């Protein structure tokens, strides 16, 4: 028997998939359900696919952490400590740099720099900036 099912929202997609629930948990934690559904729909909207194909793409091909980094806005982050936790959650190398800056007492300076430079930017942009050769200079 062949059954064709239309998936028309994030929760229907989640119910259809049996892949790693952690991926969906992260998407929901960052409130990106609609964005993720639109993204997956753009990949698979041109034809009819087996549920295993979609499930395997979400499980193995899609880097959920990178997706969140690209789609979650820095404007939604309220503190450097929250940014540190997000870096840890999404496996960004910026985690170590942020920890070091906090330990050196330059957390307020970094937070001010980020707020000035990254309005309406993605976390990925922020983390790339932090992961680059960030020169905090001497403590004031």
C-alpha positions as a Markdown table, in Angstrom:
| # | Residue | x | y | z |
|---|---|---|---|---|
| 1 | Unk | 0.0 | 0.0 | 0.0 |
| 2 | Unk | 1.2 | 3.5 | -0.8 |
| 3 | Unk | 0.1 | 6.4 | 1.3 |
| 4 | Unk | 0.8 | 10.0 | 0.4 |
| 5 | Unk | 0.6 | 12.5 | 3.3 |
| 6 | Unk | 0.9 | 16.3 | 3.2 |
| 7 | Unk | 2.9 | 17.8 | 6.0 |
| 8 | Unk | 1.8 | 21.4 | 6.4 |
| 9 | Unk | 3.4 | 22.6 | 9.6 |
| 10 | Unk | 6.3 | 22.1 | 12.0 |
| 11 | Unk | 4.4 | 19.9 | 14.5 |
| 12 | Unk | 3.2 | 17.6 | 11.7 |
| 13 | Unk | 6.8 | 17.3 | 10.5 |
| 14 | Unk | 7.9 | 16.5 | 14.0 |
| 15 | Unk | 5.3 | 13.9 | 14.5 |
| 16 | Unk | 6.2 | 12.2 | 11.2 |
| 17 | Unk | 9.9 | 12.1 | 12.1 |
| 18 | Unk | 11.4 | 9.5 | 14.4 |
| 19 | Unk | 14.9 | 11.1 | 14.3 |
| 20 | Unk | 16.7 | 12.6 | 17.2 |
| 21 | Unk | 14.3 | 14.5 | 19.4 |
| 22 | Unk | 17.1 | 16.6 | 20.6 |
| 23 | Unk | 17.2 | 18.4 | 17.2 |
| 24 | Unk | 13.5 | 19.3 | 17.5 |
| 25 | Unk | 14.0 | 20.3 | 21.2 |
| 26 | Unk | 16.7 | 22.8 | 20.2 |
| 27 | Unk | 14.5 | 24.2 | 17.4 |
| 28 | Unk | 11.7 | 24.7 | 19.9 |
| 29 | Unk | 14.0 | 26.1 | 22.6 |
| 30 | Unk | 15.0 | 28.9 | 20.3 |
| 31 | Unk | 11.5 | 29.4 | 18.9 |
| 32 | Unk | 12.4 | 28.7 | 15.3 |
| 33 | Unk | 9.7 | 26.2 | 14.5 |
| 34 | Unk | 8.2 | 28.2 | 11.6 |
| 35 | Unk | 11.6 | 29.0 | 10.2 |
| 36 | Unk | 12.8 | 25.4 | 10.3 |
| 37 | Unk | 9.6 | 24.1 | 8.7 |
| 38 | Unk | 9.9 | 26.7 | 5.9 |
| 39 | Unk | 13.5 | 25.7 | 5.4 |
| 40 | Unk | 12.7 | 21.9 | 5.2 |
| 41 | Unk | 9.8 | 22.7 | 3.0 |
| 42 | Unk | 12.0 | 24.6 | 0.6 |
| 43 | Unk | 14.3 | 21.6 | 0.3 |
| 44 | Unk | 11.6 | 19.0 | -0.2 |
| 45 | Unk | 8.7 | 20.9 | -1.9 |
| 46 | Unk | 9.6 | 20.1 | -5.5 |
| 47 | Unk | 8.5 | 16.5 | -5.4 |
| 48 | Unk | 7.1 | 13.7 | -3.2 |
| 49 | Unk | 9.6 | 12.1 | -0.9 |
| 50 | Unk | 9.6 | 9.1 | 1.4 |
| 51 | Unk | 9.4 | 9.9 | 5.1 |
| 52 | Unk | 12.7 | 8.1 | 5.6 |
| 53 | Unk | 14.4 | 10.6 | 3.2 |
| 54 | Unk | 13.1 | 13.6 | 5.1 |
| 55 | Unk | 13.8 | 12.0 | 8.5 |
| 56 | Unk | 17.4 | 11.1 | 7.4 |
| 57 | Unk | 18.0 | 14.6 | 6.1 |
| 58 | Unk | 17.0 | 16.1 | 9.4 |
| 59 | Unk | 18.9 | 13.6 | 11.4 |
| 60 | Unk | 22.1 | 13.3 | 9.4 |
| 61 | Unk | 22.4 | 16.1 | 6.8 |
| 62 | Unk | 21.1 | 19.2 | 8.5 |
| 63 | Unk | 23.3 | 20.8 | 11.1 |
| 64 | Unk | 20.7 | 22.0 | 13.6 |
| 65 | Unk | 23.2 | 24.1 | 15.5 |
| 66 | Unk | 24.3 | 25.9 | 12.4 |
| 67 | Unk | 20.6 | 26.5 | 11.4 |
| 68 | Unk | 19.9 | 28.0 | 14.8 |
| 69 | Unk | 23.0 | 30.1 | 14.6 |
| 70 | Unk | 22.0 | 31.5 | 11.2 |
| 71 | Unk | 18.4 | 32.2 | 12.2 |
| 72 | Unk | 18.4 | 33.2 | 15.8 |
| 73 | Unk | 18.9 | 36.9 | 16.3 |
| 74 | Unk | 21.4 | 38.4 | 18.7 |
| 75 | Unk | 18.7 | 40.9 | 19.6 |
| 76 | Unk | 16.9 | 38.0 | 21.5 |
| 77 | Unk | 20.0 | 37.5 | 23.8 |
| 78 | Unk | 19.8 | 39.4 | 27.0 |
| 79 | Unk | 23.2 | 38.9 | 28.6 |
| 80 | Unk | 26.7 | 37.7 | 28.0 |
| 81 | Unk | 26.0 | 34.8 | 30.3 |
| 82 | Unk | 23.0 | 33.8 | 28.1 |
| 83 | Unk | 25.3 | 34.1 | 25.0 |
| 84 | Unk | 27.8 | 31.8 | 26.7 |
| 85 | Unk | 25.1 | 29.2 | 27.4 |
| 86 | Unk | 23.9 | 29.4 | 23.8 |
| 87 | Unk | 27.5 | 29.0 | 22.5 |
| 88 | Unk | 27.8 | 25.9 | 24.7 |
| 89 | Unk | 24.4 | 24.5 | 23.6 |
| 90 | Unk | 25.2 | 25.1 | 19.9 |
| 91 | Unk | 28.8 | 23.8 | 20.1 |
| 92 | Unk | 30.4 | 27.1 | 19.0 |
| 93 | Unk | 34.1 | 27.6 | 19.7 |
| 94 | Unk | 33.3 | 31.1 | 21.0 |
| 95 | Unk | 32.4 | 29.5 | 24.3 |
| 96 | Unk | 36.1 | 29.4 | 25.4 |
| 97 | Unk | 36.7 | 33.0 | 24.4 |
| 98 | Unk | 33.6 | 34.2 | 26.2 |
| 99 | Unk | 34.6 | 32.3 | 29.3 |
| 100 | Unk | 38.1 | 33.8 | 29.2 |
| 101 | Unk | 36.8 | 37.3 | 28.7 |
| 102 | Unk | 34.5 | 36.9 | 31.7 |
| 103 | Unk | 37.3 | 35.5 | 33.8 |
| 104 | Unk | 39.4 | 38.6 | 32.8 |
| 105 | Unk | 36.7 | 40.9 | 33.9 |
| 106 | Unk | 36.1 | 42.3 | 30.5 |
| 107 | Unk | 32.5 | 40.9 | 30.1 |
| 108 | Unk | 30.8 | 44.4 | 30.3 |
| 109 | Unk | 33.2 | 45.7 | 27.6 |
| 110 | Unk | 32.5 | 42.8 | 25.3 |
| 111 | Unk | 28.8 | 43.0 | 25.8 |
| 112 | Unk | 28.8 | 46.7 | 24.9 |
| 113 | Unk | 30.8 | 46.0 | 21.8 |
| 114 | Unk | 28.4 | 43.3 | 20.7 |
| 115 | Unk | 25.4 | 45.4 | 21.4 |
| 116 | Unk | 26.8 | 48.3 | 19.3 |
| 117 | Unk | 27.9 | 46.2 | 16.3 |
| 118 | Unk | 25.3 | 43.4 | 16.0 |
| 119 | Unk | 21.8 | 44.8 | 16.0 |
| 120 | Unk | 19.5 | 42.6 | 13.9 |
| 121 | Unk | 22.4 | 40.2 | 13.2 |
| 122 | Unk | 22.4 | 36.4 | 13.6 |
| 123 | Unk | 24.2 | 34.6 | 16.4 |
| 124 | Unk | 26.5 | 33.1 | 13.7 |
| 125 | Unk | 27.8 | 36.6 | 12.9 |
| 126 | Unk | 28.3 | 37.3 | 16.6 |
| 127 | Unk | 30.1 | 34.0 | 17.2 |
| 128 | Unk | 32.3 | 34.5 | 14.1 |
| 129 | Unk | 33.3 | 37.9 | 15.4 |
| 130 | Unk | 34.1 | 36.4 | 18.9 |
| 131 | Unk | 36.0 | 33.5 | 17.3 |
| 132 | Unk | 38.1 | 35.7 | 15.2 |
| 133 | Unk | 41.2 | 37.4 | 16.6 |
| 134 | Unk | 39.1 | 39.4 | 19.0 |
| 135 | Unk | 41.4 | 42.1 | 20.6 |
| 136 | Unk | 39.8 | 43.4 | 23.8 |
| 137 | Unk | 42.8 | 45.6 | 24.5 |
| 138 | Unk | 43.8 | 46.5 | 28.0 |
| 139 | Unk | 41.3 | 46.7 | 30.7 |
| 140 | Unk | 40.1 | 50.3 | 31.3 |
